[in-house]
Amino acid sequence: MSILCGVPRWALDRYWPPAEAAIARAVARSDGRYAVADVLAALRAGDMQLWVSLAEIDDGASAVEAACITEIVSYPREKRCGSVFCAGKERKNWLHQLAGIETWAKALGCTAMELQGRPGWERILPDWRKTHVILRKRI
C-alpha cells in the first residue's frame, strides 16, 4: 500500500533525493523547458510543490514510488493547479492518489487541474478531458 504526501519546503532535503530520479525522467521529456535544477529552485522558492507516493517496505520504512510536481496558476478569471511533472513506477499503486492533489487544490480555491504531458496521459486519465494541444515550432 502507498500513500500520497505533499512535501513541505522544510522537508525537501529529505524527499527530493529519492524523488529526483523520477522527476529527471519527466524533465528529460519537457522539450527543453526545464532542467532538474530549475524544478528544485522553484520548489525551494515555493513556486512549485512536490508530492511523493510512499510505498511501505521492510520494518515500517517507506520508499518513494512516484513523484509529482504541481504549480498554482492564477489566471485573470480563475485559479488552476497545474500538474507539471508526474513520474514513477507501478502506476496502478499510486495513480488513483492524484485525487488527493485535487482536494488540496480545491481547498486553495482552484477551479480546475491542468496537465501538459505526453499523449499517453490521455489514455490513463479517462476522467480528464482534452481541451487543447500544445504545439511549438523553433525558429
C-alpha positions in Angstrom: 0.0 0.0 0.0 1.2 3.5 -0.7 0.2 7.0 0.4 0.5 10.3 -1.4 2.1 13.1 0.6 2.6 16.8 -0.1 6.2 17.7 0.9 6.6 21.0 2.7 9.6 23.1 1.8 11.3 22.4 5.0 11.3 18.7 4.2 12.7 19.0 0.6 16.2 17.9 1.7 14.7 14.6 2.9 12.3 13.8 0.0 14.0 15.4 -3.1 16.9 13.0 -3.4 14.7 9.8 -3.7 12.2 11.7 -5.9 14.8 13.3 -8.2 15.4 10.3 -10.5 11.7 10.1 -11.4 11.4 13.9 -11.9 14.6 13.8 -14.0 13.0 11.3 -16.4 10.0 13.6 -16.8 12.1 16.7 -17.2 14.0 14.9 -20.0 10.7 14.9 -21.9 10.0 18.6 -21.2 11.2 19.7 -24.7 14.0 21.8 -23.1 11.7 24.0 -21.0 13.2 22.8 -17.7 16.3 21.4 -16.1 16.2 19.4 -12.9 17.9 22.4 -11.1 15.1 24.7 -12.3 12.5 22.4 -10.7 14.4 22.2 -7.4 14.8 26.0 -7.3 11.1 26.5 -7.9 10.3 24.1 -5.1 12.6 25.9 -2.7 11.0 29.2 -3.7 7.5 27.8 -3.1 6.5 28.4 -6.7 6.0 24.6 -7.2 5.1 21.8 -4.9 6.5 18.3 -4.6 4.2 15.3 -4.0 5.5 11.8 -3.3 3.8 8.5 -3.2 5.4 6.5 -0.4 5.3 2.7 -0.5 5.9 0.6 2.6 9.0 -1.5 2.6 10.5 -3.7 5.3 10.2 -2.8 9.0 7.8 0.1 8.5 10.2 2.1 6.4 9.0 3.7 3.2 10.4 4.4 -0.3 9.3 7.0 -2.9 7.4 5.1 -5.6 6.3 8.2 -7.6 6.8 11.9 -7.6 4.7 14.8 -8.9 5.3 18.5 -9.3 2.5 20.9 -9.3 2.1 24.7 -9.5 -0.7 27.0 -8.8 -1.5 29.3 -11.7 -3.7 32.4 -11.2 -5.3 33.4 -14.4 -7.3 36.7 -14.5 -10.6 34.8 -14.1 -9.7 31.6 -12.2 -7.0 29.8 -10.4 -5.9 26.3 -11.5 -3.5 23.7 -10.3 -1.1 22.5 -13.0 0.5 19.1 -12.9 3.9 20.0 -14.3 5.6 16.6 -13.9 4.5 13.2 -12.7 6.5 10.0 -12.9 7.1 6.8 -11.1 6.9 3.1 -11.1 3.9 0.7 -10.6 1.4 3.3 -11.7 -1.5 1.1 -10.5 -0.3 1.6 -6.9 -0.4 5.4 -6.9 -2.3 6.9 -9.9 -5.6 7.0 -8.0 -4.0 9.0 -5.3 -3.9 12.1 -7.6 -7.4 12.8 -6.3 -5.6 14.0 -3.1 -3.9 16.8 -5.1 -7.3 17.8 -6.5 -8.7 18.0 -3.0 -5.8 20.2 -1.9 -6.2 22.4 -5.0 -9.9 22.9 -4.3 -9.1 23.9 -0.7 -6.8 26.6 -2.2 -9.6 28.0 -4.4 -8.5 26.3 -7.7 -11.3 25.6 -10.1 -9.5 23.2 -12.4 -6.5 21.0 -12.8 -4.3 21.3 -15.8 -1.9 18.8 -17.4 0.7 19.2 -20.1 2.2 15.9 -20.9 2.8 13.1 -23.3 -0.2 11.8 -25.3 -0.1 8.6 -23.1 -1.6 10.5 -20.2 -4.9 10.9 -22.1 -5.3 7.1 -22.0 -4.6 6.6 -18.4 -6.6 9.6 -17.1 -10.0 8.9 -18.6 -11.9 11.4 -16.4 -9.8 14.2 -17.8 -10.9 16.0 -21.0 -8.6 17.1 -23.7 -9.3 20.8 -24.4 -6.1 21.9 -26.1 -2.9 20.6 -27.6 0.4 22.3 -27.1 2.4 22.7 -30.2 5.6 24.6 -30.8 8.0 25.4 -33.6 11.5 26.6 -33.0 12.6 29.5 -35.2 
